Amino acid sequence: MSLAAWALDPAVTHLNHGSFGGCPRAVLSAADAIRARLEASPMRFFVRDWQPLLDAARVRVAGFLGADPACFAFVASATAGVATALAALALDLQPGDELLTTSHAYRACKNQLARLAAATGAHVVIAPIALPFDADACVAAVAVATTARTRVALLDHITSPTALRLPLERIVPPLAARGVKIVVDGAHAPGQIDLDVGVLVAAGVTYYTGNHHKWLCGPKASAFLVAAPDAAARTHPLVTSHGASATYGGPNRYHAEMDWSGTHDATAHLAVPAAIDAIAELGGGWRATRARNHALALELRFRLISALGGGAQHLLAAPADIGTMATIPLALPTGLAPLALEHQLLDAGWEVPIIDMPGGPLVRLSAHLYNHADQADALARALHGYGVRLAD
């Protein structure tokens, strides 16, 4: 598929959909129409139109994600969703309690855990995940890191730096059985995998948050936070506004508080249904889109490894353990830092992240409908020109 349906610059090779997404032109047109309606009559929009429109979008998006609309709230980003969830759970923490996460957690969320620990006297415990990835070893590492003092677990559904799909269906139930409150950072999951948030909440997840601007291809600044029914009533937005008054809003107090935090442009939230429809049309349905992108991620990985002279030893995860992204281990020339290489690639027209991991740098490839396998061969030539090779 060509880039014609997308707003992306055709002079740039886009292999980083995972970080910031990308919008089809149809989605931007839908968002523009909503914003024009807002700006044409701001009072009518915010006093009369906005809430019914948001409620309708909530029902549509929650249904697509398998979530209960009653426990579904729009937030600006998955990072904001994690912050909201941790703020609610902080009320029960005591000095000496443990906050569990993994060595592949997103940096922003690890920072949030560290700040929460400093404020409450709790301790952050890191379950190590080795590369190459082994799902059984991952489950065992989380189990070993869990103790009688574990109170909160922050788990990625798909890890950001390493593109690994963690086996939450095996990790969550034992943690929930021990009374651990579980926050899932699902930033990359919506649209990348066949996501059913309701199944995970039923298994014991306390909060699940994910982004709409990544694989769903919605506008930037839209995400969701789903709270388990027993957690929703005690969950409050980070900004206290009118919803804190019992007489404001409808009977669903979670919605009343979470929906309004002051005057803001809700266009991104309201345009998510248009994004769901646009990708379904472009990709021949969501099932076909996910299957196509998963297969392409595997092909991009294979082609890049082969073009750089590597083999099976450079595969960091089995096909079942990744979605529509893949990472490959690199060795950089002496003096060339991962961020410097990333910037050099940007200057040369490549949008692809170079991940700085403790075990060595990785390149992460994303596959969406506008990508094609030949881009891996071209990237290999570019990396070769910078003296980059595969890690030993």
Beta strands, then each sheet from edge to edge (+ up, - down):
strand 1: 13-14
strand 2: 72-75
strand 3: 98-102
strand 4: 123-127
strand 5: 150-156
strand 6: 181-185
strand 7: 207-211
strand 8: 223-227
strand 9: 325-331
strand 10: 350-351
strand 11: 354-355
strand 12: 362-366
strand 13: 389-390
sheet 1: 1+ 10+
sheet 2: 2+ 8- 7+ 6+ 5+ 3+ 4+
sheet 3: 11+ 12- 9+ 13-
end
